[in-house]
Amino acid sequence: MPTVARNIVDTLVASGVKRVYGIPGDSLNGFTDALRVNPQLEWVHVRHEEAASFAASGEAALTGELAVCAGSCGPGNLHLINGLFDAQRSRVPVLAIAAQIPSDEIGSNYFQETHPTELFRDCSVYVENVSSAEQMPRLLRIAMREAIEQRGVAVLVIPGDVGLADIDAAAEVVKAYPSRMIPADSQIEAAAKALNKSKKTTILAGAGTEGAHDELLAIAEKLQAPIVHSLRGKEFVEYDNPYDVGMTGLLGFSSGYAALKDCDTLLMLGTDLPYQQFYPDDATVIQVDVRGSQIGRRTKVDIPLVGTVADTVEALLPKIKANRSSTHLKSLTKHYQKTRKDLDELATPSKRTIHPQYLTRLIDEMADDDAVFVPDVGSPVVWAARYLTMNGKRRLIGSFSHGSMANALSQSVGVQSAFEGRQTIALAGDGGLAMLLGELITLTQNKLPVKTVVYNNSSLNFVELEMKAAGFVTFGTDLDNPDFSTIAEAVGIKGFRVEKSKDLPKVVKEFLAYPGPAVLDVVTERQELSMPPSITVEQAKGFALYAIRTVLSGKGDELIDLARTNIRQLF
């Protein structure tokens, strides 16, 4: 008779799951033994459970299907929590198997005892303790269904003894079912009426436009509306798009900022851009989201439309009048062309230093047409947002909602595991890579040919920028880095290192062409400013205060370096 653990493994296999990320532990023995006897479900052994949950998040983000991670009792599954928060906030389906101490010891302050159902509640759509074999496989079925349908994290807490218990149950198939969601006719009519009255409509498009590219362009054409995209919407919006005027938000373009601020009607399509200061001050707002609970969270919404983007736009299109003025659109696309030109001029080689913009531009130009890019939170995200070109086949994923360091390499483990032959490029910060440095060994152990680019500026660079903008002298952000290419070689990975711009094109080409895992350690300019699309009075005051405090603290040479590095974008 099969055990509970064996039934879990068999059900996951029957449901199309291909692998589980984790680290073995005694409370997981029943589960890992079940994996041993069913090789259809691969065990991807990582070096830190946080990397396991990030890997599952990365796989689920790329495939849209359920991904699985596992952790042993106490500290083992506690390490999963950060990556699970990322999956939950990115709205990707992940199942976490959290092993628990022996059932009869729960509540006794036993060795490694925690209460996972309480600890994981904030980062899951479903978390439940399996206290007996009789509850299975029903709770597994519920957990998988919750994760798939709500697009979030489900956690099953299973004591080791329950996992080893016998169960008379067959494997089940739990998969997603296609569906449609369209707003009521009255709401469609109200939205069409408002759009037909509008003289200057702007579209803000996010990740919810995935699979709706044709519909997005069709409604932009009818409305003669510029399209602004969020970071998570970049990969689905900007390619083959004559209406694109760039990104908005803290990492965005001035053209995207202007397009939102200068409209009389804002049509939000599948977006949850969190920064309230970037929304228009006085405009009619129409928001389309498949999750009704999200509508109105960021700005006041006049007409809510609960539905999927493609189906809602399809219902709207026949009701929108054609032959509109293109003045607003032409003005903003012209603004975008200038903004794009200014940004591209910053991505050039220098005799004195390596600008991170130039490094990112070279990666973009030499990467495969279907490459997957995974930037670390911080300055690598800024350069990815501004210099990576999407084409409908490339993908761009990251910890864009949760905003955690150390996501690039660990999420790339999940991406590369799911797509063995697809070029996967981790754009790692030096701080982010160091935080989960052991995952380089995960690449060699699992033979994953991830390409890891290190933006090595010897600092927590984005934190420094935040300090400067707030008027603080930079403190505690220095990183005394090793030569990461040498570390890579020590763990069996091909290492490259570049310190001069003139050497970069040749080495980037060799690095990306290398057939196995590789690390490219690039010494980039520390004082490079990633200028936001709009400088607030508070930020200007902050920089002035930073300059005064820096001089008074005896670090005036930092100001000289800052000015010398950024004079080309400040004037």
MIPA-49029 format. One record per residue (C-alpha): residue number from 1; residue in one letter; x, y, z. Coordinates in nm, 3 decimals, always signed. Layout:
MIPA-49029
    n  res     east    north       up
  NUM    A        X        Y        Z
...
This chain:
MIPA-49029
    n  res     east    north       up
    1    M   +0.000   +0.000   +0.000
    2    P   +0.142   +0.344   -0.093
    3    T   +0.220   +0.605   +0.168
    4    V   +0.081   +0.959   +0.193
    5    A   +0.414   +1.086   +0.058
    6    R   +0.399   +0.847   -0.238
    7    N   +0.044   +0.960   -0.315
    8    I   +0.159   +1.324   -0.315
    9    V   +0.440   +1.247   -0.558
   10    D   +0.217   +1.039   -0.786
   11    T   -0.053   +1.309   -0.791
   12    L   +0.202   +1.578   -0.877
   13    V   +0.334   +1.364   -1.163
   14    A   -0.018   +1.291   -1.291
   15    S   -0.092   +1.665   -1.282
   16    G   +0.207   +1.753   -1.498
   17    V   +0.452   +1.877   -1.234
   18    K   +0.808   +1.799   -1.345
   19    R   +1.031   +1.881   -1.046
   20    V   +1.057   +1.978   -0.682
   21    Y   +1.314   +2.222   -0.541
   22    G   +1.453   +2.175   -0.191
   23    I   +1.702   +2.031   +0.057
   24    P   +1.654   +1.689   +0.222
   25    G   +1.589   +1.657   +0.594
   26    D   +1.478   +1.380   +0.828
   27    S   +1.118   +1.505   +0.849
   28    L   +1.110   +1.498   +0.467
   29    N   +1.247   +1.143   +0.440
   30    G   +0.915   +0.991   +0.338
   31    F   +0.873   +1.252   +0.064
   32    T   +1.227   +1.230   -0.074
   33    D   +1.210   +0.849   -0.070
   34    A   +0.889   +0.868   -0.272
   35    L   +1.076   +1.086   -0.519
   36    R   +1.352   +0.826   -0.536
   37    V   +1.113   +0.553   -0.648
   38    N   +0.931   +0.777   -0.898
   39    P   +1.201   +0.939   -1.115
   40    Q   +0.938   +1.117   -1.324
   41    L   +0.946   +1.391   -1.060
   42    E   +1.295   +1.541   -1.052
   43    W   +1.452   +1.650   -0.724
   44    V   +1.646   +1.975   -0.779
   45    H   +1.884   +1.998   -0.486
   46    V   +1.963   +2.361   -0.399
   47    R   +2.199   +2.496   -0.132
   48    H   +1.949   +2.714   +0.055
   49    E   +1.573   +2.666   +0.088
   50    E   +1.516   +3.035   +0.006
   51    A   +1.664   +2.957   -0.334
   52    A   +1.423   +2.662   -0.363
   53    S   +1.117   +2.882   -0.326
   54    F   +1.262   +3.148   -0.556
   55    A   +1.337   +2.877   -0.814
   56    A   +0.976   +2.757   -0.792
   57    S   +0.859   +3.117   -0.828
   58    G   +1.079   +3.161   -1.137
   59    E   +0.955   +2.841   -1.299
   60    A   +0.590   +2.925   -1.231
   61    A   +0.636   +3.279   -1.364
   62    L   +0.768   +3.149   -1.694
   63    T   +0.539   +2.849   -1.742
   64    G   +0.223   +2.977   -1.576
   65    E   +0.185   +2.629   -1.429
   66    L   +0.217   +2.488   -1.078
   67    A   +0.571   +2.465   -0.941
   68    V   +0.670   +2.291   -0.616
   69    C   +0.925   +2.337   -0.340
   70    A   +0.981   +2.156   -0.012
   71    G   +1.147   +2.218   +0.322
   72    S   +1.211   +2.007   +0.630
   73    C   +1.068   +2.097   +0.971
   74    G   +1.151   +2.416   +1.158
   75    P   +1.442   +2.612   +1.004
   76    G   +1.418   +2.416   +0.678
   77    N   +1.074   +2.535   +0.576
   78    L   +1.117   +2.874   +0.745
   79    H   +1.388   +2.944   +0.486
   80    L   +1.121   +2.908   +0.215
   81    I   +0.925   +3.209   +0.332
   82    N   +1.096   +3.489   +0.137
   83    G   +1.065   +3.318   -0.202
   84    L   +0.706   +3.224   -0.121
   85    F   +0.626   +3.588   -0.050
   86    D   +0.770   +3.666   -0.393
   87    A   +0.553   +3.401   -0.562
   88    Q   +0.244   +3.518   -0.375
   89    R   +0.294   +3.883   -0.464
   90    S   +0.384   +3.797   -0.825
   91    R   +0.064   +3.589   -0.846
   92    V   +0.224   +3.268   -0.970
   93    P   +0.107   +2.919   -0.863
   94    V   +0.341   +2.747   -0.618
   95    L   +0.283   +2.454   -0.382
   96    A   +0.511   +2.431   -0.079
   97    I   +0.548   +2.107   +0.117
   98    A   +0.642   +2.214   +0.470
   99    A   +0.743   +1.914   +0.681
  100    Q   +0.654   +1.923   +1.051
  101    I   +0.787   +1.759   +1.368
  102    P   +0.628   +1.426   +1.481
  103    S   +0.256   +1.462   +1.541
  104    D   +0.263   +1.353   +1.906
  105    E   +0.530   +1.614   +1.987
  106    I   +0.344   +1.918   +1.850
  107    G   +0.286   +2.169   +2.128
  108    S   +0.569   +2.041   +2.352
  109    N   +0.841   +2.286   +2.240
  110    Y   +1.011   +1.993   +2.072
  111    F   +1.342   +2.024   +1.883
  112    Q   +1.293   +2.251   +1.577
  113    E   +0.924   +2.306   +1.655
  114    T   +0.750   +2.598   +1.484
  115    H   +0.390   +2.665   +1.383
  116    P   +0.402   +2.683   +1.002
  117    T   +0.027   +2.738   +0.955
  118    E   +0.064   +3.069   +1.137
  119    L   +0.399   +3.161   +0.987
  120    F   +0.298   +3.107   +0.623
  121    R   -0.050   +3.260   +0.644
  122    D   +0.059   +3.603   +0.518
  123    C   +0.230   +3.464   +0.207
  124    S   -0.029   +3.213   +0.088
  125    V   -0.381   +3.177   -0.047
  126    Y   -0.411   +2.849   +0.140
  127    V   -0.220   +2.690   +0.429
  128    E   -0.334   +2.384   +0.621
  129    N   -0.196   +2.124   +0.859
  130    V   -0.239   +1.759   +0.763
  131    S   -0.297   +1.590   +1.097
  132    S   -0.396   +1.245   +0.968
  133    A   -0.362   +1.026   +0.662
  134    E   -0.739   +1.028   +0.624
  135    Q   -0.729   +1.396   +0.526
  136    M   -0.527   +1.309   +0.220
  137    P   -0.549   +1.324   -0.077
  138    R   -0.836   +1.573   -0.034
  139    L   -0.622   +1.846   +0.121
  140    L   -0.360   +1.802   -0.151
  141    R   -0.632   +1.842   -0.414
  142    I   -0.764   +2.155   -0.242
  143    A   -0.418   +2.306   -0.201
  144    M   -0.325   +2.250   -0.565
  145    R   -0.657   +2.387   -0.686
  146    E   -0.625   +2.698   -0.467
  147    A   -0.273   +2.769   -0.594
  148    I   -0.371   +2.720   -0.959
  149    E   -0.703   +2.907   -0.960
  150    Q   -0.604   +3.194   -0.729
  151    R   -0.255   +3.211   -0.878
  152    G   -0.073   +3.214   -0.549
  153    V   +0.100   +3.001   -0.289
  154    A   -0.053   +2.700   -0.117
  155    V   +0.127   +2.540   +0.178
  156    L   +0.068   +2.191   +0.311
  157    V   +0.218   +2.129   +0.656
  158    I   +0.281   +1.757   +0.694
  159    P   +0.436   +1.585   +1.000
  160    G   +0.696   +1.329   +0.902
  161    D   +0.497   +1.041   +1.055
  162    V   +0.185   +1.136   +0.855
  163    G   +0.390   +1.137   +0.537
  164    L   +0.498   +0.778   +0.611
  165    A   +0.145   +0.656   +0.690
  166    D   -0.022   +0.411   +0.451
  167    I   -0.310   +0.535   +0.238
  168    D   -0.546   +0.357   -0.001
  169    A   -0.591   +0.625   -0.266
  170    A   -0.512   +0.665   -0.633
  171    A   -0.324   +0.956   -0.784
  172    E   -0.544   +1.242   -0.906
  173    V   -0.510   +1.493   -1.187
  174    V   -0.539   +1.859   -1.084
  175    K   -0.491   +2.113   -1.361
  176    A   -0.612   +2.457   -1.465
  177    Y   -0.930   +2.499   -1.669
  178    P   -0.963   +2.776   -1.930
  179    S   -1.225   +3.041   -1.853
  180    R   -1.350   +3.384   -1.958
  181    M   -1.454   +3.682   -1.749
  182    I   -1.633   +3.983   -1.900
  183    P   -1.786   +4.286   -1.722
  184    A   -2.159   +4.348   -1.730
  185    D   -2.296   +4.525   -2.041
  186    S   -2.383   +4.832   -1.833
  187    Q   -2.019   +4.876   -1.732
  188    I   -1.898   +4.828   -2.089
  189    E   -2.143   +5.094   -2.203
  190    A   -2.030   +5.338   -1.933
  191    A   -1.664   +5.287   -2.024
  192    A   -1.732   +5.331   -2.396
  193    K   -1.926   +5.654   -2.329
  194    A   -1.639   +5.799   -2.125
  195    L   -1.379   +5.697   -2.384
  196    N   -1.582   +5.848   -2.666
  197    K   -1.594   +6.183   -2.482
  198    S   -1.220   +6.184   -2.418
  199    K   -0.986   +6.411   -2.613
  200    K   -0.661   +6.280   -2.463
  201    T   -0.672   +5.914   -2.360
  202    T   -0.365   +5.734   -2.224
  203    I   -0.343   +5.358   -2.169
  204    L   -0.148   +5.216   -1.873
  205    A   -0.080   +4.847   -1.943
  206    G   +0.058   +4.587   -1.705
  207    A   +0.120   +4.215   -1.671
  208    G   -0.251   +4.147   -1.713
  209    T   -0.213   +4.218   -2.085
  210    E   -0.028   +3.889   -2.134
  211    G   -0.184   +3.716   -2.432
  212    A   -0.379   +4.030   -2.531
  213    H   -0.123   +4.209   -2.749
  214    D   -0.347   +4.229   -3.057
  215    E   -0.639   +4.363   -2.852
  216    L   -0.412   +4.619   -2.684
  217    L   -0.292   +4.758   -3.018
  218    A   -0.643   +4.757   -3.159
  219    I   -0.787   +4.972   -2.881
  220    A   -0.486   +5.205   -2.887
  221    E   -0.542   +5.254   -3.260
  222    K   -0.910   +5.336   -3.214
  223    L   -0.844   +5.569   -2.922
  224    Q   -0.525   +5.715   -3.074
  225    A   -0.384   +5.661   -2.729
  226    P   -0.019   +5.635   -2.621
  227    I   +0.055   +5.319   -2.421
  228    V   +0.256   +5.342   -2.101
  229    H   +0.370   +5.016   -1.946
  230    S   +0.462   +4.903   -1.597
  231    L   +0.778   +4.701   -1.535
  232    R   +0.590   +4.371   -1.520
  233    G   +0.406   +4.467   -1.836
  234    K   +0.722   +4.546   -2.035
  235    E   +0.764   +4.200   -2.189
  236    F   +0.400   +4.190   -2.307
  237    V   +0.355   +4.550   -2.421
  238    E   +0.658   +4.718   -2.577
  239    Y   +0.735   +4.493   -2.875
  240    D   +0.597   +4.572   -3.223
  241    N   +0.407   +4.859   -3.068
  242    P   +0.394   +5.198   -3.245
  243    Y   +0.191   +5.339   -2.954
  244    D   +0.449   +5.260   -2.686
  245    V   +0.586   +5.563   -2.499
  246    G   +0.790   +5.373   -2.242
  247    M   +0.763   +5.284   -1.880
  248    T   +0.649   +5.490   -1.585
  249    G   +0.719   +5.463   -1.212
  250    L   +1.043   +5.512   -1.025
  251    L   +1.243   +5.325   -1.292
  252    G   +1.062   +5.467   -1.590
  253    F   +1.100   +5.726   -1.865
  254    S   +1.003   +6.093   -1.863
  255    S   +0.780   +6.025   -2.166
  256    G   +0.582   +5.763   -1.973
  257    Y   +0.547   +6.003   -1.683
  258    A   +0.424   +6.283   -1.913
  259    A   +0.174   +6.056   -2.091
  260    L   +0.000   +5.977   -1.763
  261    K   +0.006   +6.330   -1.626
  262    D   -0.120   +6.488   -1.950
  263    C   -0.434   +6.283   -2.016
  264    D   -0.801   +6.353   -1.949
  265    T   -0.890   +5.982   -1.944
  266    L   -0.675   +5.695   -1.819
  267    L   -0.752   +5.339   -1.928
  268    M   -0.576   +5.093   -1.696
  269    L   -0.541   +4.744   -1.841
  270    G   -0.425   +4.464   -1.611
  271    T   -0.193   +4.678   -1.401
  272    D   -0.129   +4.736   -1.033
  273    L   +0.137   +5.009   -1.053
  274    P   +0.185   +5.092   -0.683
  275    Y   +0.319   +5.449   -0.699
  276    Q   +0.031   +5.691   -0.647
  277    Q   +0.239   +5.996   -0.739
  278    F   +0.261   +5.886   -1.103
  279    Y   -0.113   +5.878   -1.168
  280    P   -0.290   +6.179   -1.325
  281    D   -0.424   +6.439   -1.086
  282    D   -0.752   +6.510   -1.263
  283    A   -0.867   +6.249   -1.513
  284    T   -1.147   +6.001   -1.562
  285    V   -1.005   +5.660   -1.469
  286    I   -1.127   +5.329   -1.613
  287    Q   -0.964   +5.018   -1.469
  288    V   -0.980   +4.664   -1.611
  289    D   -0.867   +4.383   -1.381
  290    V   -0.966   +4.021   -1.349
  291    R   -0.946   +4.068   -0.971
  292    G   -1.217   +4.306   -0.863
  293    S   -1.051   +4.354   -0.526
  294    Q   -0.757   +4.527   -0.695
  295    I   -0.963   +4.803   -0.853
  296    G   -0.918   +5.144   -0.693
  297    R   -0.624   +5.046   -0.475
  298    R   -0.382   +5.294   -0.632
  299    T   -0.600   +5.580   -0.751
  300    K   -0.967   +5.673   -0.753
  301    V   -1.146   +5.477   -1.026
  302    D   -1.458   +5.612   -1.194
  303    I   -1.552   +5.305   -1.399
  304    P   -1.444   +4.961   -1.274
  305    L   -1.443   +4.673   -1.522
  306    V   -1.394   +4.328   -1.372
  307    G   -1.274   +4.097   -1.645
  308    T   -0.978   +3.967   -1.841
  309    V   -0.809   +4.226   -2.062
  310    A   -0.853   +4.048   -2.395
  311    D   -1.222   +3.972   -2.344
  312    T   -1.305   +4.315   -2.200
  313    V   -1.129   +4.504   -2.479
  314    E   -1.298   +4.283   -2.737
  315    A   -1.634   +4.384   -2.589
  316    L   -1.536   +4.753   -2.583
  317    L   -1.394   +4.788   -2.934
  318    P   -1.722   +4.791   -3.136
  319    K   -1.858   +5.067   -2.912
  320    I   -1.566   +5.308   -2.952
  321    K   -1.590   +5.574   -3.221
  322    A   -1.310   +5.592   -3.477
  323    N   -1.152   +5.891   -3.657
  324    R   -1.015   +6.058   -3.345
  325    S   -0.751   +6.329   -3.326
  326    S   -0.397   +6.194   -3.307
  327    T   -0.247   +6.511   -3.153
  328    H   -0.204   +6.361   -2.805
  329    L   -0.052   +6.041   -2.943
  330    K   +0.191   +6.218   -3.178
  331    S   +0.307   +6.454   -2.904
  332    L   +0.387   +6.170   -2.665
  333    T   +0.548   +5.939   -2.922
  334    K   +0.774   +6.229   -3.023
  335    H   +0.859   +6.281   -2.655
  336    Y   +0.938   +5.909   -2.624
  337    Q   +1.170   +5.914   -2.926
  338    K   +1.372   +6.196   -2.768
  339    T   +1.376   +6.021   -2.430
  340    R   +1.488   +5.696   -2.592
  341    K   +1.763   +5.878   -2.782
  342    D   +1.889   +6.044   -2.462
  343    L   +1.896   +5.711   -2.279
  344    D   +2.076   +5.536   -2.565
  345    E   +2.346   +5.804   -2.563
  346    L   +2.427   +5.703   -2.205
  347    A   +2.489   +5.342   -2.310
  348    T   +2.828   +5.412   -2.464
  349    P   +3.185   +5.302   -2.388
  350    S   +3.414   +5.516   -2.175
  351    K   +3.793   +5.526   -2.144
  352    R   +3.772   +5.588   -1.770
  353    T   +3.504   +5.346   -1.651
  354    I   +3.237   +5.093   -1.752
  355    H   +2.889   +5.240   -1.748
  356    P   +2.626   +4.980   -1.649
  357    Q   +2.406   +5.108   -1.932
  358    Y   +2.672   +5.005   -2.184
  359    L   +2.707   +4.659   -2.031
  360    T   +2.330   +4.605   -2.043
  361    R   +2.307   +4.727   -2.402
  362    L   +2.573   +4.477   -2.511
  363    I   +2.396   +4.193   -2.329
  364    D   +2.073   +4.294   -2.502
  365    E   +2.233   +4.306   -2.848
  366    M   +2.411   +3.971   -2.816
  367    A   +2.152   +3.765   -2.626
  368    D   +1.932   +3.510   -2.803
  369    D   +1.600   +3.615   -2.952
  370    D   +1.418   +3.403   -2.693
  371    A   +1.647   +3.470   -2.397
  372    V   +1.507   +3.490   -2.044
  373    F   +1.642   +3.780   -1.837
  374    V   +1.624   +3.774   -1.458
  375    P   +1.754   +4.095   -1.295
  376    D   +1.830   +4.138   -0.926
  377    V   +1.636   +4.398   -0.734
  378    G   +1.828   +4.726   -0.722
  379    S   +2.025   +4.890   -1.001
  380    P   +2.020   +4.581   -1.233
  381    V   +1.641   +4.619   -1.253
  382    V   +1.681   +4.983   -1.359
  383    W   +1.917   +4.896   -1.643
  384    A   +1.703   +4.597   -1.747
  385    A   +1.393   +4.816   -1.761
  386    R   +1.565   +5.076   -1.977
  387    Y   +1.799   +4.879   -2.202
  388    L   +1.660   +4.530   -2.261
  389    T   +1.457   +4.496   -2.579
  390    M   +1.149   +4.273   -2.574
  391    N   +1.035   +4.108   -2.895
  392    G   +0.743   +3.883   -2.803
  393    K   +0.968   +3.580   -2.749
  394    R   +1.204   +3.706   -2.482
  395    R   +1.095   +3.701   -2.118
  396    L   +1.175   +3.932   -1.828
  397    I   +1.095   +3.811   -1.477
  398    G   +1.212   +3.914   -1.133
  399    S   +1.107   +4.005   -0.782
  400    F   +0.923   +4.308   -0.916
  401    S   +0.644   +4.318   -0.656
  402    H   +0.814   +4.177   -0.347
  403    G   +1.145   +4.349   -0.422
  404    S   +1.384   +4.101   -0.262
  405    M   +1.758   +4.089   -0.310
  406    A   +1.919   +3.766   -0.431
  407    N   +1.637   +3.669   -0.667
  408    A   +1.833   +3.672   -0.996
  409    L   +2.046   +3.360   -0.966
  410    S   +1.793   +3.157   -0.766
  411    Q   +1.500   +3.232   -0.999
  412    S   +1.727   +3.149   -1.292
  413    V   +1.773   +2.801   -1.140
  414    G   +1.397   +2.748   -1.181
  415    V   +1.385   +2.894   -1.530
  416    Q   +1.680   +2.690   -1.657
  417    S   +1.550   +2.371   -1.494
  418    A   +1.221   +2.408   -1.678
  419    F   +1.379   +2.515   -2.009
  420    E   +1.708   +2.331   -2.041
  421    G   +1.804   +2.459   -2.386
  422    R   +1.687   +2.818   -2.347
  423    Q   +1.939   +3.094   -2.278
  424    T   +1.884   +3.218   -1.923
  425    I   +2.071   +3.530   -1.810
  426    A   +2.084   +3.636   -1.446
  427    L   +2.162   +4.007   -1.415
  428    A   +2.300   +3.997   -1.062
  429    G   +2.401   +4.275   -0.831
  430    D   +2.719   +4.212   -0.638
  431    G   +2.524   +4.228   -0.312
  432    G   +2.246   +4.004   -0.440
  433    L   +2.483   +3.738   -0.574
  434    A   +2.684   +3.733   -0.251
  435    M   +2.367   +3.686   -0.045
  436    L   +2.295   +3.344   -0.199
  437    L   +2.640   +3.275   -0.340
  438    G   +2.607   +2.903   -0.273
  439    E   +2.358   +2.873   -0.558
  440    L   +2.650   +2.886   -0.799
  441    I   +2.717   +2.532   -0.675
  442    T   +2.353   +2.448   -0.751
  443    L   +2.428   +2.529   -1.115
  444    T   +2.720   +2.289   -1.134
  445    Q   +2.550   +2.013   -0.935
  446    N   +2.241   +2.022   -1.154
  447    K   +2.431   +2.101   -1.478
  448    L   +2.236   +2.421   -1.544
  449    P   +2.400   +2.650   -1.805
  450    V   +2.282   +2.979   -1.649
  451    K   +2.478   +3.287   -1.755
  452    T   +2.532   +3.516   -1.454
  453    V   +2.635   +3.877   -1.516
  454    V   +2.766   +4.057   -1.206
  455    Y   +2.726   +4.437   -1.187
  456    N   +3.025   +4.473   -0.958
  457    N   +3.023   +4.829   -0.823
  458    S   +3.144   +4.734   -0.472
  459    S   +2.831   +4.876   -0.314
  460    L   +2.466   +4.834   -0.237
  461    N   +2.419   +5.076   -0.522
  462    F   +2.046   +5.144   -0.524
  463    V   +2.046   +5.185   -0.146
  464    E   +2.315   +5.451   -0.191
  465    L   +2.096   +5.634   -0.442
  466    E   +1.804   +5.626   -0.199
  467    M   +2.028   +5.766   +0.075
  468    K   +2.148   +6.049   -0.151
  469    A   +1.795   +6.139   -0.258
  470    A   +1.690   +6.154   +0.108
  471    G   +1.987   +6.372   +0.202
  472    F   +2.194   +6.113   +0.387
  473    V   +2.568   +6.060   +0.360
  474    T   +2.616   +5.707   +0.227
  475    F   +2.700   +5.471   +0.511
  476    G   +2.717   +5.094   +0.552
  477    T   +2.683   +5.028   +0.180
  478    D   +3.043   +4.940   +0.093
  479    L   +3.106   +4.587   -0.033
  480    D   +3.457   +4.444   -0.015
  481    N   +3.410   +4.209   -0.309
  482    P   +3.623   +3.919   -0.424
  483    D   +3.692   +3.845   -0.788
  484    F   +3.365   +3.664   -0.865
  485    S   +3.511   +3.505   -1.177
  486    T   +3.774   +3.333   -0.963
  487    I   +3.507   +3.208   -0.724
  488    A   +3.314   +3.076   -1.023
  489    E   +3.619   +2.885   -1.146
  490    A   +3.667   +2.736   -0.799
  491    V   +3.320   +2.578   -0.809
  492    G   +3.349   +2.448   -1.167
  493    I   +3.194   +2.742   -1.356
  494    K   +3.363   +2.929   -1.641
  495    G   +3.465   +3.273   -1.513
  496    F   +3.519   +3.598   -1.705
  497    R   +3.618   +3.938   -1.566
  498    V   +3.626   +4.279   -1.737
  499    E   +3.757   +4.607   -1.598
  500    K   +3.780   +4.820   -1.916
  501    S   +3.512   +4.918   -2.167
  502    K   +3.726   +4.833   -2.468
  503    D   +3.742   +4.467   -2.363
  504    L   +3.370   +4.429   -2.298
  505    P   +3.219   +4.347   -2.643
  506    K   +3.455   +4.056   -2.712
  507    V   +3.418   +3.906   -2.365
  508    V   +3.037   +3.942   -2.358
  509    K   +3.022   +3.750   -2.686
  510    E   +3.246   +3.471   -2.551
  511    F   +3.053   +3.461   -2.223
  512    L   +2.711   +3.420   -2.385
  513    A   +2.843   +3.161   -2.632
  514    Y   +2.995   +2.941   -2.362
  515    P   +2.803   +2.609   -2.356
  516    G   +2.786   +2.565   -1.977
  517    P   +2.728   +2.783   -1.671
  518    A   +2.936   +3.101   -1.675
  519    V   +2.993   +3.410   -1.462
  520    L   +3.086   +3.748   -1.610
  521    D   +3.222   +3.980   -1.339
  522    V   +3.216   +4.338   -1.468
  523    V   +3.360   +4.624   -1.263
  524    T   +3.100   +4.898   -1.324
  525    E   +3.084   +5.263   -1.227
  526    R   +2.973   +5.304   -0.866
  527    Q   +2.856   +5.666   -0.894
  528    E   +2.621   +5.615   -1.190
  529    L   +2.284   +5.780   -1.120
  530    S   +1.965   +5.611   -1.235
  531    M   +1.764   +5.931   -1.271
  532    P   +1.387   +5.897   -1.208
  533    P   +1.148   +6.036   -1.473
  534    S   +1.053   +6.329   -1.252
  535    I   +1.261   +6.491   -0.978
  536    T   +1.049   +6.603   -0.683
  537    V   +1.124   +6.909   -0.472
  538    E   +1.195   +6.674   -0.181
  539    Q   +1.449   +6.479   -0.385
  540    A   +1.621   +6.798   -0.499
  541    K   +1.641   +6.915   -0.139
  542    G   +1.766   +6.572   -0.040
  543    F   +2.050   +6.579   -0.291
  544    A   +2.147   +6.929   -0.180
  545    L   +2.146   +6.819   +0.183
  546    Y   +2.348   +6.509   +0.088
  547    A   +2.608   +6.729   -0.081
  548    I   +2.642   +6.955   +0.223
  549    R   +2.661   +6.664   +0.467
  550    T   +2.912   +6.480   +0.247
  551    V   +3.148   +6.778   +0.237
  552    L   +3.116   +6.832   +0.612
  553    S   +3.189   +6.465   +0.676
  554    G   +3.516   +6.489   +0.483
  555    K   +3.396   +6.283   +0.185
  556    G   +3.394   +6.564   -0.071
  557    D   +3.584   +6.351   -0.324
  558    E   +3.267   +6.140   -0.356
  559    L   +3.086   +6.447   -0.491
  560    I   +3.359   +6.502   -0.748
  561    D   +3.328   +6.141   -0.866
  562    L   +2.949   +6.175   -0.877
  563    A   +2.963   +6.488   -1.091
  564    R   +3.232   +6.351   -1.323
  565    T   +3.038   +6.030   -1.383
  566    N   +2.697   +6.187   -1.442
  567    I   +2.773   +6.518   -1.611
  568    R   +2.657   +6.370   -1.946
  569    Q   +2.305   +6.304   -1.814
  570    L   +2.274   +6.607   -1.587
  571    F   +2.345   +6.865   -1.858
